[in-house]
Amino acid sequence: MDSSKPLSGRTFVVTGVSRRKGIGYAVASRLASMGASLYLHHYALHDAEQPWGADSIEDVTGGIRARLQDGAALADGGIDLGRHDGGERLIMQARDALGHLDGLVCNHARSGGDGRLADISSLELDAHWQVNTRSTILATKHFAEQHDGREGGRVIWMTSGQVSGPMTGEIAYAASKAALAGLTASVADDLVDRGILLNTVNPGPVNTGYLDDDTADRPLDTLREVLDHFPSGRFGEPDDPARLIAWLLSDEGRWMVGQVLSTEGGFRRW
């Protein structure tokens, strides 16, 4: 294998690749540069409802396509992962487009419609559970069913900062992500006997647009306060967690199984 293209011949599904400022785009960019074929999931309708707005899907897929290495393929699809069959449809469409799938990166997440405990209702809790948790678990199930036991099977889940401290104003989001962190060891133990390695990544506060002054989803004073907690003096960038995820997906990460890993640049919670 060409060491400059360590993922050549492998195919990965990456969810939440809807915006060029997103973590999903950064992950897909790295995987494409490493030789992988890719199925990109996007759902621009969700982003259109957020302060940072939607991106052009043609520009998103075009940017990844430009990074593909010789022999690699690219396909994409818009799927509402909040549907009861969203996870299954994701894997079926990816498999139909590209054949056997070697890995799954569940980067997608629901944003907005959240609050503190006193303000939260069953509607918000269910909405976050459906997208962030249920679809991730079921997509993983269907990915594992199509995997034929060959070496290199990988799954990455994404959790959040609730593993290290409170997220008082994001009860629904934190609950949905905490479920994934708590379930990692159990599902990883199930998958490892089928040649699939599962790990979960907490990227910390990464600026995907929601930490920019003009598109923030929180007061500017809060942004300044969060920034003060980074010893480097900057927010995380999408490529920061993407580097760790790409490593976990490669053969270099073959000894990491069932871990919840934080990549936060020393973010201080005190």
N, C-alpha and C positions, 0 to 999 in steps of 0.2 A: 504494500500500500504506500502511496505517495505521502510522506510525512507532512507535506504542505496541504494535503487534502484528506485529513484523517477520517472524514465522514463520507467519502466517496462510496457510492453504491448503496447508501442507506437512505431511508425515507422517513421524514418526521412530519407530524401534524403539530402546528403551532396555533393556538387559539388566541383571540383578541388581537389580531393584527389588522387594526382598523385605522391607525394613525401613525404617521412617520415620527411623531414624538413619543410613541409608546414603547413599553418594554417588549411587547410582542414583536414589533418591527425590529428592534435591536437584536433580539434573539434570532429571528429569522435571517437577518443580515449576516450574523456570524456563522450560522449553520450553512447558509448558501456559500459563503466564502470558503468553508471547510469541505465543500464538495457534495453536500446533501441535496437530495430532492425534497421538495416541500409542498405540503398542502396548507394553505393559509386560510384560517377561519376569520371572518369579520362580521360585524353587525353594526353598520353605520347609523342605524336609527337610534341606537342608544346614545352614541356620541353627539348626535344632533340635538339632543335634549340637554346636554351639559354646557356649562359656561365656556368651555374650550372649543366646542363645536366639532363637526364631523370633518373628515379629510376626504380627498378624492381617492376612491378605491383603485382607480386606474393608476394614479400616481404611486400609491402604496405598493401595488403588485409590480408596477414597472420598476420601482427602486430595487425591489428584491430580485426581480428577473435579471437586472443588470449585474448582479453579484453572482449569479449561478456559474458554476464551473462546467467545463465540457462534459457532456453526457448526463447532466442533471436535468430534472424536469420540475415544472411548477404548475400547480392548480390551486384554485381558491373557490370559496363559496360563502354566501351569507346565510347564516343559520341562527335562529332565535334559540339560544340554549336555555331559555326559561320554559320552553315547552317540555311536556313530559317525555317526549321522544327526542329531544334535542341532542343528547349525548350519543344516542344510537345513530341518528341521522348523520352526525358529524363523521363518525367512523365509517359508516357505509359509503358516504359520498367520497371520502378520502380514498378508501380502498378501491372503489369503482374507478376513480380517476388515475390512481398511481400504483395499484397493486398492493403487495404486502407492505405493511407499515412497521417500521422498526422502533419508533418512539413517538411519544405524545407529551406535549408541553401545554399544560392547562393554565394559560396566562390570563384568560378572560375573567372579568369581574363586573358586577353591577355597582354603579356609583349613584349617589343621590338617594333621596327618599329615606333618610335615616334620622336618628335623633338620640336623645338621652332616654334613660329608662322611663321617666315620667311621661314622655311623649310618644313612645313607641307603641305600635299596635300589631296585631297578627298579620295585617296586610304587608307591612314593611318586613317583618320577620320572614314571612313566607316568600316574598319576592327575592330577598337576598339568598335564602336557602336554595330556592329553585335554580338560580343562575350559578351561584358561587360554589355550592356544595353538591346538590343532587346531580347536576349535569357533569360535574367533575368525577364523581364516583361512578356514574353510569357510563361515561365515556371511557373511563379506565377499564370497566368491566368488558365493554365491547372491544376495546383495543386488545385486551388479553385474550379474548376468544379467537381473534383472527391471527394472533401471534403463533408461529409454528415452532417455537422453542429454539430458534437459531440464536447465536450469540449476539449481544449488542442491544437487547430489548431494554428500553428505558421509558420511565414515566417521571415527569416533574409536576408537582403540585405547587401552588403559590399560597402562602399564608400571609400574615401581616404582623404588625408590631404588638399585637395583644399577647404574643408569647413572652414578651419582656416587660410590659407595663400596661397601664390602663388606656383605653380608648373610649372615654366616657361619653362622648357625643356621637359615637358610631356603634351603637349597641347591635343593630341588625347585621352590619358588615362584620364586626368583630366576632359575633357568634358564628356566622357562617364560615369564617376563615379559621376560627379556633377549632371547629369541628374537623377540618382537614388536618390541622397540626396534630390533634389528638388521635386521629385515625391512622396516621402515617405508619406507625410501627406495625399495626395489625394487617393493613393491606400489603405493606412491603413483605411481610412474612408469608403471606399467601402467594404473592407474585414471584418471589425469588425462586421457588421450585419450578416455575415455568420459564425461567431464563430472563425474567424482567426485573430490573432494579428500579425501585421507586424511592425518590427523595423529595423533600419539600423545602422550598426556599422562601425566606422572608427577606424581601429586597429593601426594607426600611423606607423612609420617605424619599421617593424618587420623583423628580420633577418631570412629569409627563404633560405639563401644561397647567395642572391644577395648582402649582406653586408659583406661577408667573403673576405679576401684579395685575395684568389686564384680563386674565382669564381664571383667576383664582376662585375657588368655591368656598373661601373662608376669609375673614377680615384680614387686612394687610398687617395689622398689629400681630395677629397670630402667626403670619408668615415670618415676620422678623424674629419672633420668639422661638419658633422652630429652628430657624437658621442659626441662631445663637448656640444651639445645642450640638452643632457639627464642629468638631475641632479643626476641620479643614477649611471652614468658612464658606462651604458651598453645599447645596443639596446634592443628593445622589442623582446621577444621570442614568438614562436607560441602559447604556452599555455597561454600567457597573455590575448589576446583577446578571446581565447577559453573558459576561465572561465566565461567571461561576456556572451558570446553566449549561453553556457550551462545553465546559470541562466535564461536568457530570454526565453529559450525553456521550462523550467520547470514551475511548478505551482507557484514557488516563483516569477516569473516574470509576473504574470497575470495582473498586473495593469500598465504595460508599453505598450503603444500603439502609433504608429506613430512618434516615436522619432528617431533622428539621434544622436547617442551616440559615443563619442570619448573615447578611452582607450589608452592613450599615455604615461603614466608614467611621466607626467609633462613636456613633450617635449617642448622646448623653440624655438620659431621661430624668435627670435631677436638676 
